């Protein structure tokens, strides 16, 4: 009986995700455990709807259990995101990790093998020393040595993350399974039959357009970063250089550049545009703003995930609630107290995100986001 792990955001859960879970059930595994980001996501943004609503949608459409990838790792670069997601899958006894990709696993494995070589690391290091950001350095390294076809494969958004999954799977002895993405590409605004990208659905929701054909979810109240823009700007503008320096992903004097530029900027977009350089991508800079808001330090992000928190489960699959290596939290009020100090610091970030998420909603909601009173969702 195979158990599949799926690292995901479901922001929101859509028909492409439903296809992925159905494909896994039909071809690869009897049980699916989804390791899902909470109220903030990897691109440095707030989730369109709360994690409990997304959990229920996943459970109603093929997932058997949903656990939370703590925010500290969910809002991180692809390496940390993948490493901790795979670590959780391993602890939960997953034999395979399934993920969507734009290309075949064989090609991704070729690239992954090359990236482990001395030549690859040297070229990437040289490119980044010259000011390139990692995805571009990766592309140049593969193009120089493996050819343009493989290089083009490496720069596609889902494939970049897939390469990190493959690397982490090798480390933790889990079999990677790449399932070709169906419908439209990542971040595409195109629609194909009942499929479109999560980013396009988010755009439809915010514009008041009809999105129901593309997702089983009904999102009555959505959240957006603009609602907490003043809080983000306040935190950045009142932080000292030393405080910023301790945040995740801050190096090379970036803290001084942020302080200097932030003084004269009155919106997130203005600040990001002024900060962006060839080395610092918008996604990385957005994440740094979230690190500041949530006080996510470099030390926290480089601490391996210390617990697993269950968000929801299929009533017939309660046997999945076992963890071999990490504490499993099913009731927060009890599980939180049992964590050590460093683990509690990481959990405290998730508590904070729920409070912030409530503020970021477009209108008042009766959704309870109290982590200590929230029960496991069962369907």
SVG drawing of the C-alpha trace seen along z (x, -y; Angstrom):
<svg xmlns="http://www.w3.org/2000/svg" viewBox="-20 -60 54 62">
<polyline fill="none" stroke="black" stroke-width="0.4" points="0.0,0.0 1.8,-3.1 1.5,-6.4 2.1,-9.5 3.1,-12.9 2.1,-16.1 3.7,-19.4 1.2,-22.1 -0.3,-25.5 -3.8,-25.1 -4.1,-28.8 -6.9,-28.2 -7.5,-24.5 -8.5,-24.1 -9.4,-21.5 -5.7,-21.0 -5.1,-20.0 -8.1,-17.7 -6.7,-16.1 -3.3,-15.6 -4.9,-13.9 -7.1,-11.6 -4.1,-10.7 -2.1,-9.7 -5.0,-7.6 -5.4,-5.9 -1.8,-5.1 0.5,-5.5 -0.9,-5.3 -3.8,-4.3 -3.3,-7.2 -2.4,-10.8 -1.0,-13.1 -0.9,-16.8 1.7,-19.0 0.2,-22.4 1.3,-26.0 -0.8,-27.9 -1.9,-31.6 1.2,-32.8 2.7,-31.3 6.1,-30.9 5.9,-33.9 5.8,-36.2 2.0,-36.8 -1.0,-36.1 -3.2,-33.1 -6.4,-33.9 -8.5,-32.1 -7.9,-30.5 -6.0,-27.2 -9.0,-25.4 -11.2,-26.1 -8.5,-25.0 -8.0,-21.9 -11.7,-20.9 -11.6,-21.4 -8.6,-19.1 -10.1,-16.4 -13.4,-16.6 -11.4,-16.1 -9.0,-13.3 -6.6,-14.1 -6.7,-11.7 -4.9,-13.9 -3.7,-17.5 -0.9,-18.7 0.6,-22.2 4.0,-23.2 4.9,-25.8 5.0,-29.4 8.7,-29.7 9.4,-27.2 6.3,-27.9 7.6,-31.4 11.1,-30.5 13.3,-29.9 12.6,-26.7 15.4,-24.8 14.2,-25.3 10.6,-24.9 11.2,-21.5 13.7,-20.2 11.3,-20.6 8.2,-19.5 10.0,-16.2 11.3,-15.8 7.7,-15.9 6.6,-13.4 9.4,-11.1 8.3,-11.3 4.7,-10.5 5.8,-7.3 5.4,-8.4 7.0,-6.1 6.7,-8.5 6.5,-12.2 4.2,-13.4 4.4,-16.8 3.3,-18.6 6.0,-19.4 6.1,-20.8 8.4,-18.1 9.3,-14.4 11.0,-13.0 13.9,-11.5 14.9,-15.0 14.6,-16.4 16.7,-13.6 19.4,-14.3 19.5,-18.0 19.4,-17.0 22.4,-14.6 24.4,-17.3 23.6,-19.9 25.4,-17.6 28.6,-17.8 31.6,-20.0 31.4,-21.7 27.8,-22.8 28.4,-24.2 31.4,-26.1 29.5,-27.7 26.5,-28.6 28.8,-30.1 30.7,-32.2 27.4,-33.4 26.0,-34.5 29.3,-36.2 28.8,-38.2 25.3,-39.3 22.9,-36.7 20.1,-35.3 20.0,-31.6 17.4,-30.5 19.4,-32.5 22.7,-31.1 21.2,-27.6 20.1,-28.2 23.5,-29.4 25.3,-26.4 23.1,-23.9 23.2,-25.7 27.0,-25.8 27.4,-22.1 24.2,-20.2 22.7,-22.2 19.8,-24.7 17.0,-22.1 17.7,-21.0 18.5,-24.6 15.0,-25.7 13.4,-22.9 15.3,-24.1 13.8,-27.6 10.1,-26.7 8.5,-27.5 7.2,-24.1 10.4,-22.4 12.6,-24.7 10.7,-23.4 10.7,-19.9 14.5,-19.8 14.5,-20.8 12.0,-18.0 14.2,-15.5 17.3,-16.5 15.5,-16.3 13.9,-12.9 17.4,-11.5 18.5,-12.6 15.5,-11.2 15.1,-8.0 11.7,-8.8 10.8,-8.1 10.0,-11.2 7.0,-11.0 6.6,-13.9 3.1,-14.2 2.8,-16.4 0.8,-19.5 -2.5,-19.6 -4.4,-22.5 -2.4,-25.7 1.1,-26.7 2.0,-28.2 0.8,-31.9 -0.8,-31.7 -4.0,-33.8 -5.2,-31.3 -8.1,-29.0 -8.3,-25.5 -11.6,-23.8 -12.1,-23.6 -8.5,-24.5 -6.6,-27.7 -3.8,-28.7 -4.3,-29.5 -2.9,-33.0 -5.6,-33.6 -8.3,-32.3 -7.1,-34.7 -7.3,-37.5 -10.9,-36.5 -11.9,-36.5 -10.5,-39.9 -12.0,-41.4 -15.4,-40.0 -15.4,-37.7 -16.9,-34.2 -14.4,-31.6 -16.6,-28.6 -15.8,-26.5 -12.2,-26.3 -12.4,-25.3 -14.7,-23.3 -14.2,-26.1 -16.6,-28.9 -14.6,-31.8 -17.0,-34.2 -14.4,-36.3 -10.8,-36.7 -7.7,-38.1 -5.1,-40.3 -1.7,-41.8 -2.9,-45.4 -5.1,-45.2 -2.0,-44.8 0.3,-47.1 0.5,-49.7 1.6,-47.1 4.3,-45.8 5.6,-49.3 5.6,-50.2 7.6,-47.2 10.2,-47.7 10.5,-51.5 10.9,-51.1 13.4,-48.2 17.1,-48.8 19.8,-47.5 20.7,-44.8 17.0,-43.6 16.9,-43.4 20.2,-41.6 18.9,-38.8 16.0,-38.1 16.1,-35.1 17.7,-35.7 19.3,-39.0 23.0,-39.3 25.6,-41.4 24.4,-44.5 20.9,-44.3 19.6,-45.6 21.3,-49.0 19.8,-49.3 16.3,-48.5 16.5,-51.1 17.8,-53.8 15.1,-53.2 12.2,-52.4 12.3,-55.9 10.9,-57.5 8.4,-54.8 4.8,-54.7 3.6,-51.5 4.9,-48.0 5.0,-48.2 7.1,-51.4 9.5,-49.8 9.9,-46.5 10.5,-48.4 13.2,-50.5 14.9,-47.5 14.9,-45.2 18.2,-44.5 19.6,-41.7 20.5,-39.8 17.4,-40.4 14.2,-39.1 10.7,-40.4 9.8,-37.1 12.8,-37.1 12.1,-40.7 8.5,-40.0 9.5,-37.2 11.8,-39.5 8.9,-41.9 7.0,-38.9 10.0,-37.9 10.0,-41.3 6.3,-41.3 6.4,-37.9 9.9,-38.2 11.2,-35.1 14.9,-34.9 17.7,-33.1 18.2,-30.8 14.5,-29.7 14.5,-29.0 17.6,-26.9 16.2,-24.8 14.7,-21.6 11.0,-21.4 10.4,-20.3 6.8,-19.0 3.8,-18.1 0.5,-19.8 -2.6,-18.0 -5.2,-20.3 -7.7,-17.7 -8.3,-14.0 -10.6,-11.6 -12.7,-10.0 -11.9,-6.6 -8.1,-7.2 -7.4,-8.0 -4.6,-5.4 -2.6,-7.9 -2.1,-10.0 1.3,-8.6 4.7,-10.3 7.9,-8.3 10.4,-11.0 8.5,-14.3 5.9,-15.1 2.4,-15.0 0.1,-17.7 -3.6,-16.9 -4.9,-19.1 -3.0,-22.4 -3.6,-23.2 -2.0,-20.0 0.6,-19.6 2.0,-23.1 2.8,-22.7 4.8,-19.6 7.1,-21.4 10.5,-22.6 11.3,-26.4 12.7,-26.5 9.7,-24.6 7.3,-26.9 9.0,-29.9 8.3,-28.4 4.7,-27.5 4.2,-31.1 4.7,-32.4 1.7,-30.3 -0.4,-31.7 0.6,-35.2 -0.3,-34.5 -3.9,-33.6 -4.3,-37.0 -2.9,-38.8 -5.0,-36.9 -8.2,-38.0 -7.1,-41.6 -6.3,-41.0 -9.8,-39.8 -11.9,-42.0 -14.9,-42.0 -15.6,-40.9 -15.8,-37.1 -17.2,-34.7 -14.5,-32.2 -12.6,-31.2 -8.9,-31.5 -8.0,-30.8 -5.3,-28.0 -6.0,-26.7 -9.7,-26.2 -9.6,-25.0 -10.5,-21.3 -9.2,-18.9 -11.4,-19.0 -12.9,-15.6 -14.8,-14.7"/>
</svg>
